[in-house]
Amino acid sequence: MTGYAPAKRPNQLFRNLNSKIASIPMILIAVGIFLGGSIWTVVYSFTNSKLLPRLSFVGLDQYERLWNTSRWIISIENLAIYGVLNLIFSLVVGFLLAALMDQKIRFENVFRTIFLYPFALSFIVTGLVWQWILNPEFGIQAIIRSLGWESFHFDPLYNPDIVIYGILIAGLWQGTGLVMCLMLAGLRGIDDDIWKAARVDGIPMWQTYLFIVIPMMRPVFITTLVIIASGIVKVYDLVVAQTSGGPGNASEVPAKYVYDYMFQAQNLGQGFAASTMMLVTVAIIIIPWAYLEFGGKKRG
């Protein structure tokens, strides 16, 4: 009996060769601009560059100055408050909205469009809209006082102690719709047999979500978390549109600190140091995600 040798599988390097060739320009741009620009920024963060970049190395002086500046510390504290609360509320509210939308309600497309619409707006537009809404002279406070509650007080953008929460409101309003859509896509990917089995076993719906559905949606949650976190680190537009960093420096954030030092104070070295710290923060977010999504999987 004559045996046939199994056909050799093509080398992985040459599979989808046309697609790989077509992606070469994108790869070159990513490596040349993004990676090159990042390395350039890190190198010049160790220099005494002012108006123009120059290779006058000063070691860690820029970083020491950075972490001894109260404005930078305030920006980090604000980012931490804004980031933690934004992550928690956007994930919770987004998932709850997605769970409600997944009940096959009437006019689902209309509600989905309404919830997602704020994400289509620019952050500048969102910031200006919420600046008007939270303005005590003609916003929420003025409307409620006109109804008879003269003692009502609500002006977060003018109170340095709670101004970051006013910015948080605008951020949640814009970003929660996107989280809802991502979660809804994950819920729609759950097999109907799982829901049927849970109902047959008499498992309450909240337990089905908590112990069965949410663990199955782990990749969706991780991806959503990375998207939200990367947006939090670079938050800038909302702050500029709503408060311009005020009152005083009460709503300062790292991205605004970088912009002000690089383009207004004409201190590139300090701006590069702050940019590098933001880059490190993004790397702390991206690297664990990449490991969980790709490095932690066993290859068959």
Secondary structure, 3 states (H helix, E strand, C coil): CCCCCCCCCCCHHHCCHHHHHHCHHHHHHHHHHHHHHHHHHHHHCCECCCCCCCCCECCCHHHHHHHCCHHHHHHHHHHHHHHHHHHHHHHHHHHHHHHHHCCCCCCHHHHHHHHHHHHHCCHHHHHHHHHHHCCCCCCHHHHHHHCCCCCCCCCHHHCCCCHHHHHHHHHHHHHHHHHHHHHHHHHHCCCHHHHHHHHHCCCCHHHHHHHHHHHHCHHHHHHHHHHHHHHHHCCCHHHHHHCCCCCCCCCCCHHHHHHHHHHHCCCHHHHHHHHHHHHHHHHHHHHHHHHHHHHCCCCC
